[in-house]
Every structure is written in structure tokens, then in C-alpha cells.
């Protein structure tokens, strides 16, 4: 179920009403079991409507990690061996479906050099959200092994933890210690939580259908015809994509945590105004927070973190961001994107650049200095997104050449209405972000004045209806 679809607008209210009616009708002792069973059935039903066979992949990952965690808790002496076996089995669908073609194509290119028989790739369809629920399940397994949590005995509760429908497509990636206790707890309708959930839904919808999808039209127009575009057009398209991917992914995350809040769950927020970061390290503390937390916990710290020599720390950072790049996609552009972010973090660490906005041993970070650093960080992230967006290294090289050599003349401009919609959406989003970053007392959705508050809701709804792109366009991160 796509949040920006008409199916969501009529189906979710039905799920919401049935969910709380069942919770109200059932007795105290059975309320949690029945409501969790309903959520599990809904989660699988919504997942099955994409591709029915993909539910078997989801069930496989769930079953392997559930059995593995139970086995680890019972056979402590063999825990490490069981962990490795179950991790490999658990991520095997991810490796097969997502990286099979990439591995074979890379092997083919190597084999062709020596004229060895070429291998043919398999055109697998990637199950939706496989990267997200695989990482979430594997994280749970590792936590059980490290005795951070106890193995969950109730299979239905654990299956809901892996497949919870608001987050299965594009996260956030939840920790078992955060989500499983909420699944097992009694949940009743909470008016204040429902109001907050609706606010997140509303703003998330604005980010997606008004800003992201409008900017996406311009980005596609330029990048799909990059050969004929000027360097200026390519640079403007890169800026638009930087805002598009933020609006798209932050919009999905807000809608996911909004739906979760309406159902009585507190999901982790994935974004905290990342484009106001004054360093790459700070950017990753604000962007895709749940993935950063997962990579830090299970990769970076697992490799030794910063409790080792400087050289080893740089190695740990590079491996972590290499995994991040590979996680995002089976393409050399994603790998280079991850390596670029890793190198930038190593550079910051080598020169002692504080993620919080200060230079060790140099000038204290005044407002103008921090603003300059924010701008530099934004531009570095922006250029990295070009790698992320384009289909190949060859295309990326052409686009970078156009931008830095200022090839061509003029700027591609769509029609006046499209430009107007883009400017309106960007102005509203940037204005809101600036207020939240520098003037937190200025509130619209949370204003104490009911007229201001409700006026903000109504105006947002009107802009969504007038300027939004309602084509049920897929979210960018769903394909990851």
C-alpha cells in the first residue's frame, strides 16, 4: 500500500477502525494477541498484493532468524556458529535477488578479457523492502547473540516485528529492543498520539507529492536527456535531486511513523534536518538515522570502532561506508558513492573536524563559519547524490564534466506553472526547515493559537490538492 495513493486514503481508515474496534471489544487478556494477529494479517496481505511469491521470501527471513535466535539462546556454546549460519541464510535472499545480476555482470566483464565462456545473469525481481526487513531481522539475531535482548518466544509477535506494514517498504529499521516491547504491550487509542500522527502524515504527504514529485519531473527531464543539456542545467538538476530525494524519503518516513503512531507505535524518526549539517559525519547523524545506527552498531563498532589505532579507524569507516553503498544498490555508482562518503569522513577525522561544528585547535565555530561549513557540506553531499542518481559511471563522468567545465549554454526551464509549483514547494519546505533549525519558537502545526494551527492544516491540504502529483509514484527508497 503506497502512502501517496488513493488506495491508502480509503483502506487505511478501515484498517484503523477495525483495529481499535477489535481492541475495544476483546477482553484485557486477549486484546494484544488479537490486535497483533490482525496487524500481522494486514501486513502480509498488503505485502502479497505486490508479488505474492515475495511473501515467501519475507517468511523465510522471519523463520530463519526466529529459529536461529531460539537456538542461540539454548545452545550458548555453539552460539557463534549458529549466528553465522543463520546470518548467511537470512541474507541469502538479499544476495541472490539484489546482487546476483551485478556479480555476474562484473564477472562477465572480467572473463571477457581472457575470452573465457561468459555466464548469463538471471533476471530476478527484487522483493520490495528486502534490504530493510533483512537488516532488521539480522540486527535482532545479533542482539540476541550479544545478550542485549532475550530471544522472542512468540512467533506471531516476532513475525509482526519483521513485517509491520508502515515500515516494511522503506523503513525505518527498528531495533528489537525498541519495537518488540511495544508489540507485546497493550495499546489503546490515544488522542494526542493520533493528532501527532496525522500531523506527520500531512507534512510527509506534502514533502512527497508537492515537493519531491514536482522536482522529480524536472530532474528526469534533464538527466534523461543529459547529452543535450548544458552544465548549468545539470547542476540545477543535481540541486533539485538533492531536495527531491530528501522530500521523497523524509516524506515516506514521516508517513510511516505517522501511521505507526496512529496504531499506537513509536517508530524512530529517520531525519533531523540533515542539510543543515556542518560536516559529513554530522550529516550521517541526521540522514537515514536508523540505517546509520544499524551500520554503526553492527559494522563499525563490530570492527572495533574508534577503540583502536587511527589507521584501523579509517579502515573501519571505509568498510562501513562500503557496506552502506552496497546496501543501497547493486551498481558501481552506489559503491563509489559510499566510498566518497567514507573518504570525506576520514578526511574530517584526520584534520580533527568536529561533527558538532568546531575545529579542534582552530577557530571556534561562529555563525558565519558554521554557515560556510553547512554550505560546503551541502555541496559535497549534492555532488555525491549525482553518483547516486545516474545509471552508470560513464554517464556520471559525462555529467560531472559538463558541470565543472560549464559546457553548453542556457538553462532548461519547464513551463511557467511547473516552475511556480517548484518554487512554492521549495520555499515552504526551506522556510519550515530554517525556522525549526534557527527559530524553534516559531510553530505552525504546534502553535498554541487554534486559528494559526488549523489555518496551517487547511492551507497545507489546499496546496497538496492544487500542486500535488497524484500518480501513485513509487518512493525512491522502495527499490533499495
LINMOKA-V995782 format. One line per field, one symbol per residue. phi: phi as a letter, one per 20 degrees, with the letter a starting at -180 (. if undefined). burial: I if it has 16 or more other C-alpha atoms within 10 Angstrom, else O. Layout:
# LINMOKA-V995782
phi->???
burial->???
This chain:
# LINMOKA-V995782
phi->.efedfgffdefgfffffgffffffffgfdgfffffffffffffffffffbgfffffgfffffffffffffffecffdgfffgfffffffegfffffedgfffffffgfffffelegeeefdefefgfmfffffffffgffffffemfceffeeffffffgfdgffdffbmfeeeffeegfffeefccfcffffffffffffffffgfeeefffffffgffeffcffeeefffffffffffgffffffffffffffffffffenddeffecblfedfdbfffgfeddlgffgfffffedfffepldeafgffffffffffffffffgfrebfffffffffffffffgfffemefgeocefmdffefffffffffffffffffffffgfeefbfffgffffffffelfmcncfcffgfffffffffffffffffffffdcfffcdfdffeffffffffffffffffedfdddlgffgfffe
burial->IIIIOOOOOOOOOOOOOOIIOOIOOOOOOOIIIIIIIIIIIIIIOIIOOOOOOIIOIIOOIIIIIIIIIIIIIOOOOOIOOIIOOIIOIIIOIIIOIIIIIOOIIOOIOOOOOOOOOOOOOOOOOIIIIIIIIIIIIIIIIIIIIOOOOIIIOOOOIIIIIIIIIIIIIIIIIIIIOOIIOIIOOIIOIOOOIIOIIIIIIIIIIIIIIIIIIIIIIIIOOIIOOIOOIIIIIIIIIIIIIIIIIIIIIIIIIIIIIIIIIIIIIIIIIIIIIIIIIIIIIIIIIIIIIIIIIIIIOIIIIOIOIOOOOOOOIIIIIIIIIIIIIIIIIIIIIIIIIIIIIIIIIIOIIOOOIIIOIIOOOOOOOOOOOIIOIIIIIIIIIIIIIIIIIIOOOOIIOOIIOIIOOOIOOOOOOOOOOIOOIIOOIIOOIOOIIOOOOOOOOOIIIOOOOOOOOOOIIOOIIOOIOOIIIOOOOOIOIIII
